[in-house]
Amino acid sequence: MQVASFKLKEGALYISSKLDKHGYKPFLAKENNNGEFWYRVLVGPFASRKEALYQQVKLKKEFIFLSPIVVKSENRPKDDG
């Protein structure tokens, strides 16, 4: 599930640390979007889409300033710095 996306890695690390303190296991993925790099904050993977949707609702309640979206990914992205 994608929780947030930032141009600056510091923003992604800040949100990631907040999620970690609340028991989530976030990870970062650096993505190239038309020549611009963005740092995505993700949580998961989940055992099922149903579990992901449940966690999405839970995240929205705990962090009202976030807009998490469930995304399908075959491979867990790696943080390459």
N, C-alpha and C positions, 0 to 999 in steps of 0.2 A: 504494500500500500504506500503510495506517495503521500507524504504528509506536508511537505513544503519544498520550495525550490528557490535558490538564491544565486545571484551573480557572484557574491562574495562568500568565500568559504567560511569566514568567521560567523556569518549569519546562520549557516547550516550547522556549524559546530555548536552554536548557542542553543538552537532548538533541539539538537541531538542530545545535549547534556540535560535539558529540561525533561525530555522524554525518558531518558535513562533513569533519572531521579524518581520518576513515577512508575518504574518497573517495566518499561518497554525496552526492547532491544533494537535501537535504531542503527542504521548504517547509511553511509553516504555513497552516492554515485555521481561521478563527474561526467556530464553529457555535453557533447558538442551540438549546438543548435544554430545552424547556418553561420558557422565561424565564431560564435560566441559560446563560451563555456559557462555552464550552470551547474550548481551543486544541488542535487536532489537529496532530500532526507526521506528515507523509507523505513518501514517496519515490516516484519514478516520474515520468512514466508509463513503462510497459514495452511492448516490441514485441508481446508475447504473454502470455497467462496462464501459459504454461510458464515463461517468463523471470521473471515475477513470483513464481511459486512457488519457483523456484530461489533468487532473491534473499531470499525469506522465510526459507528454511532457513539461508542464509548469515548473515543478520542475527541469527537466533536463536543461532547459534554464536558470533558476535562479541560480541553484547550479551545475555548470558544473562538479564539482568534485564528485557528487553523481550519483549513478546508481539505481534510484528507480524502483521497480518491483511491478506489480499488483499481489496481492495474494488474494485468496479466504479464508475467515474466517467466520465461523458461529457465533462465539462469539468473542467479542472484548477482546483481552488479557488484563490482569490486571498486573500492576507493583507490584511485591511482594518484592521489595527492592533489 
